[in-house]
Amino acid sequence: MKLLKKIQDWGDNNHPKWLDYFRIMLGVVLIWKGIDFASNMQAFNELMRGAMLGTAVSISILAHLIIGLHLLGGLAIALGTHTRFFCLLNLPILIGAVFFINLSYGIFKPYSEFWFSAAVLIGLICFAIEGNGVISVDHRKMAA
């Protein structure tokens, strides 16, 4: 627990302002991917059925959980409220996307989403450590 507190304190004290713009962009990207995921649900269903991962109900629950976490987490990260919490919630989804989904399609093929997913994963890890920053809803609450 001491280590987590040290990481949180370091992130709060050493947060450059320009990094907030990347946090906002990361949140918008997560919202965009959540909407994109919802519009391409058929591809996810085929992928899960091919992997033999349970019934249609469990696949549907997983898909809706991914969409909800991307939309809600992206909004919270973009606004800068509970950033560390929502980054940690989205980490398992991105780890699955990077290592299980995108690696199986090949990382050097044209239009591969591996690098994009890896960049988002690195951003989530970064903001799980760094936190909100100056341009955020939580910072405005503390300043008031």
Summary of the structure (lengths in Angstrom):
residues: 144
radius of gyration: 16.6
end to end distance: 28.6
largest distance: 52.7
contacts: 416
relative contact order: 0.16
helix: 80%
strand: 0%
